[in-house]
Amino acid sequence: MYQEIVDDLVETRCSSAISGELILFESDELNMIFQAELEKGNEVVEETSWPPKCKKLVILKNRFQISYEIDNVDYRKIQDPHYWDSEYSTYDKTECLVCK
């Protein structure tokens, strides 16, 4: 199932609401969460990096619609209005999907 979602992402060339560029994580699990959020109406606010570790940071406009229990990603509740509410990231923190 995970691979089907990732394949669909690649096939449909899911694009950022901001830049029109392809946003795909190297992590299949983050791609699944990202796709699910877009399908539920969430929107991309920003695509950037968060040095020193996070090479790909995607910020979503709204809080995550559901709680995702997926292996190979970490979930953290940040609750810092200056930054973001919560995040899913790879274990090594090189890729992060966060919500406002």
C-alpha positions in Angstrom: 0.0 0.0 0.0 2.8 2.4 0.9 4.5 1.9 -2.5 1.2 2.5 -4.3 0.8 5.9 -2.7 4.4 6.8 -3.5 4.0 5.6 -7.1 0.9 7.7 -7.4 2.8 10.7 -6.2 5.5 10.3 -8.8 3.0 9.5 -11.5 0.8 12.6 -10.9 3.8 14.8 -10.3 2.3 16.3 -7.1 3.4 19.9 -7.0 3.9 22.5 -4.4 1.2 25.1 -3.9 3.9 27.7 -3.7 6.6 27.0 -6.3 4.9 24.5 -8.7 8.0 22.3 -8.1 7.8 18.6 -7.3 7.9 17.9 -3.6 8.9 14.4 -2.8 10.6 13.2 0.3 13.2 10.4 0.0 11.2 8.8 2.9 8.3 6.7 1.6 6.6 7.2 4.9 6.8 11.0 4.8 5.4 10.8 1.3 2.5 8.8 2.5 1.7 11.3 5.3 2.2 14.2 2.9 -0.1 12.8 0.3 -2.8 11.9 2.9 -2.7 15.5 4.2 -3.1 17.0 0.8 -6.0 14.7 0.0 -7.7 15.9 3.3 -7.3 19.5 2.1 -4.2 20.6 3.9 -1.9 23.0 2.0 1.8 23.7 1.6 2.9 27.0 3.2 6.6 26.7 2.6 9.3 24.3 1.3 12.7 25.0 2.7 15.5 23.5 4.8 16.2 23.7 8.5 20.0 23.6 9.0 22.1 22.0 10.2 20.3 18.6 9.8 17.0 19.0 8.0 17.7 19.2 4.3 14.0 19.2 3.3 11.4 20.9 5.5 7.8 21.1 4.2 5.4 23.3 6.3 1.7 22.6 6.1 -0.9 25.3 6.7 -3.1 23.4 9.1 -2.6 20.9 11.9 -2.3 17.2 10.9 -5.8 15.9 10.2 -5.2 12.5 11.9 -2.5 10.8 13.9 -0.3 8.6 11.8 1.2 5.5 13.3 3.9 4.6 10.8 7.2 2.9 11.3 10.5 4.7 10.4 9.4 8.2 11.3 9.4 10.1 14.5 6.5 12.2 15.7 7.0 15.2 18.0 4.4 17.6 19.4 6.3 21.0 19.5 3.4 23.4 20.3 5.5 26.5 19.7 3.4 29.2 17.9 6.6 30.8 16.6 7.6 27.7 14.8 5.0 24.9 14.4 2.6 22.7 16.3 3.9 19.2 15.5 6.2 17.3 13.1 6.9 14.0 11.5 10.6 13.4 10.6 13.0 10.7 9.5 15.0 9.2 12.4 18.1 11.1 11.3 16.1 14.4 11.1 17.2 15.1 7.5 13.6 15.4 6.3 10.7 17.0 8.2 7.0 17.4 7.5 5.5 20.0 10.0 2.2 21.7 10.5 1.3 25.2 11.9 
